[in-house]
Amino acid sequence: MSRETQEIDQIQRCLADGLAKIDPHHRLIGRPVHYRVIDGTSLEITYRDVPGIAEAEVLGVKRLLPHDSFCSVSPQTAECVTVRFVVSLK
Protein backbone atom coordinates (compact mmCIF):
# COMPACT_ATOMS: atom_id res chain seq x y z
CA MET A 1 0.00 0.00 0.00
CA SER A 2 1.48 3.36 -1.02
CA ARG A 3 2.01 6.25 1.37
CA GLU A 4 -0.61 8.23 -0.58
CA THR A 5 -3.18 5.45 -0.21
CA GLN A 6 -2.45 5.17 3.51
CA GLU A 7 -2.87 8.93 3.92
CA ILE A 8 -6.22 8.86 2.08
CA ASP A 9 -7.42 5.93 4.21
CA GLN A 10 -6.46 7.87 7.36
CA ILE A 11 -8.38 10.95 6.18
CA GLN A 12 -11.46 8.84 5.35
CA ARG A 13 -11.33 7.22 8.81
CA CYS A 14 -10.94 10.60 10.54
CA LEU A 15 -13.99 11.93 8.71
CA ALA A 16 -16.07 8.80 9.30
CA ASP A 17 -15.26 8.81 13.02
CA GLY A 18 -15.44 12.56 13.58
CA LEU A 19 -18.37 13.80 11.50
CA ALA A 20 -20.94 12.60 14.01
CA LYS A 21 -19.40 14.87 16.65
CA ILE A 22 -19.15 18.02 14.53
CA ASP A 23 -22.23 17.62 12.31
CA PRO A 24 -25.18 17.47 14.74
CA HIS A 25 -27.68 18.56 12.07
CA HIS A 26 -26.50 15.83 9.63
CA ARG A 27 -25.77 18.29 6.85
CA LEU A 28 -22.77 16.21 5.67
CA ILE A 29 -23.42 12.80 7.20
CA GLY A 30 -25.12 10.54 4.67
CA ARG A 31 -24.58 12.89 1.73
CA PRO A 32 -22.91 11.64 -1.43
CA VAL A 33 -19.15 12.12 -1.01
CA HIS A 34 -16.42 11.77 -3.63
CA TYR A 35 -12.65 11.63 -3.12
CA ARG A 36 -10.24 12.63 -5.89
CA VAL A 37 -6.45 12.96 -5.85
CA ILE A 38 -5.19 16.13 -7.53
CA ASP A 39 -1.67 16.04 -9.00
CA GLY A 40 -0.63 13.44 -6.43
CA THR A 41 -0.25 16.20 -3.81
CA SER A 42 -3.79 17.00 -2.66
CA LEU A 43 -7.05 15.24 -1.97
CA GLU A 44 -10.35 16.81 -2.99
CA ILE A 45 -13.32 15.76 -0.86
CA THR A 46 -16.66 16.75 -2.36
CA TYR A 47 -20.01 16.52 -0.57
CA ARG A 48 -23.06 16.92 -2.80
CA ASP A 49 -26.73 17.57 -2.03
CA VAL A 50 -25.88 19.47 1.17
CA PRO A 51 -28.90 21.52 2.36
CA GLY A 52 -26.58 24.19 3.78
CA ILE A 53 -23.54 24.42 6.00
CA ALA A 54 -22.51 26.66 8.87
CA GLU A 55 -19.05 28.08 9.35
CA ALA A 56 -18.72 26.10 12.60
CA GLU A 57 -19.26 22.86 10.68
CA VAL A 58 -16.67 23.82 8.06
CA LEU A 59 -14.17 24.62 10.82
CA GLY A 60 -15.01 21.33 12.52
CA VAL A 61 -14.23 19.34 9.38
CA LYS A 62 -10.99 21.28 8.91
CA ARG A 63 -9.98 20.33 12.48
CA LEU A 64 -10.59 16.65 11.64
CA LEU A 65 -8.24 16.78 8.66
CA PRO A 66 -4.57 16.02 9.39
CA HIS A 67 -3.10 18.85 7.27
CA ASP A 68 -3.97 22.34 6.14
CA SER A 69 -7.07 22.46 3.98
CA PHE A 70 -9.19 24.78 1.89
CA CYS A 71 -12.98 24.77 1.66
CA SER A 72 -15.34 26.12 -0.97
CA VAL A 73 -19.12 26.11 -1.02
CA SER A 74 -20.94 26.54 -4.31
CA PRO A 75 -24.60 26.40 -5.34
CA GLN A 76 -25.76 23.08 -6.76
CA THR A 77 -29.51 23.68 -6.97
CA ALA A 78 -31.86 26.22 -5.38
CA GLU A 79 -32.03 24.00 -2.27
CA CYS A 80 -28.59 22.39 -2.13
CA VAL A 81 -24.93 23.31 -2.18
CA THR A 82 -21.74 21.44 -2.99
CA VAL A 83 -19.04 21.58 -0.32
CA ARG A 84 -15.44 20.89 -1.36
CA PHE A 85 -12.47 20.45 0.90
CA VAL A 86 -8.97 20.23 -0.55
CA VAL A 87 -6.40 18.83 1.85
CA SER A 88 -2.67 18.53 1.30
CA LEU A 89 -1.19 15.03 1.18
CA LYS A 90 2.17 15.40 2.93
C-alpha positions as CSV (number, residue, x, y, z in Angstrom):
1,M,0.0,0.0,0.0
2,S,1.5,3.4,-1.0
3,R,2.0,6.3,1.4
4,E,-0.6,8.2,-0.6
5,T,-3.2,5.4,-0.2
6,Q,-2.4,5.2,3.5
7,E,-2.9,8.9,3.9
8,I,-6.2,8.9,2.1
9,D,-7.4,5.9,4.2
10,Q,-6.5,7.9,7.4
11,I,-8.4,10.9,6.2
12,Q,-11.5,8.8,5.4
13,R,-11.3,7.2,8.8
14,C,-10.9,10.6,10.5
15,L,-14.0,11.9,8.7
16,A,-16.1,8.8,9.3
17,D,-15.3,8.8,13.0
18,G,-15.4,12.6,13.6
19,L,-18.4,13.8,11.5
20,A,-20.9,12.6,14.0
21,K,-19.4,14.9,16.6
22,I,-19.1,18.0,14.5
23,D,-22.2,17.6,12.3
24,P,-25.2,17.5,14.7
25,H,-27.7,18.6,12.1
26,H,-26.5,15.8,9.6
27,R,-25.8,18.3,6.9
28,L,-22.8,16.2,5.7
29,I,-23.4,12.8,7.2
30,G,-25.1,10.5,4.7
31,R,-24.6,12.9,1.7
32,P,-22.9,11.6,-1.4
33,V,-19.1,12.1,-1.0
34,H,-16.4,11.8,-3.6
35,Y,-12.7,11.6,-3.1
36,R,-10.2,12.6,-5.9
37,V,-6.5,13.0,-5.8
38,I,-5.2,16.1,-7.5
39,D,-1.7,16.0,-9.0
40,G,-0.6,13.4,-6.4
41,T,-0.3,16.2,-3.8
42,S,-3.8,17.0,-2.7
43,L,-7.1,15.2,-2.0
44,E,-10.3,16.8,-3.0
45,I,-13.3,15.8,-0.9
46,T,-16.7,16.7,-2.4
47,Y,-20.0,16.5,-0.6
48,R,-23.1,16.9,-2.8
49,D,-26.7,17.6,-2.0
50,V,-25.9,19.5,1.2
51,P,-28.9,21.5,2.4
52,G,-26.6,24.2,3.8
53,I,-23.5,24.4,6.0
54,A,-22.5,26.7,8.9
55,E,-19.0,28.1,9.4
56,A,-18.7,26.1,12.6
57,E,-19.3,22.9,10.7
58,V,-16.7,23.8,8.1
59,L,-14.2,24.6,10.8
60,G,-15.0,21.3,12.5
61,V,-14.2,19.3,9.4
62,K,-11.0,21.3,8.9
63,R,-10.0,20.3,12.5
64,L,-10.6,16.6,11.6
65,L,-8.2,16.8,8.7
66,P,-4.6,16.0,9.4
67,H,-3.1,18.9,7.3
68,D,-4.0,22.3,6.1
69,S,-7.1,22.5,4.0
70,F,-9.2,24.8,1.9
71,C,-13.0,24.8,1.7
72,S,-15.3,26.1,-1.0
73,V,-19.1,26.1,-1.0
74,S,-20.9,26.5,-4.3
75,P,-24.6,26.4,-5.3
76,Q,-25.8,23.1,-6.8
77,T,-29.5,23.7,-7.0
78,A,-31.9,26.2,-5.4
79,E,-32.0,24.0,-2.3
80,C,-28.6,22.4,-2.1
81,V,-24.9,23.3,-2.2
82,T,-21.7,21.4,-3.0
83,V,-19.0,21.6,-0.3
84,R,-15.4,20.9,-1.4
85,F,-12.5,20.4,0.9
86,V,-9.0,20.2,-0.5
87,V,-6.4,18.8,1.8
88,S,-2.7,18.5,1.3
89,L,-1.2,15.0,1.2
90,K,2.2,15.4,2.9
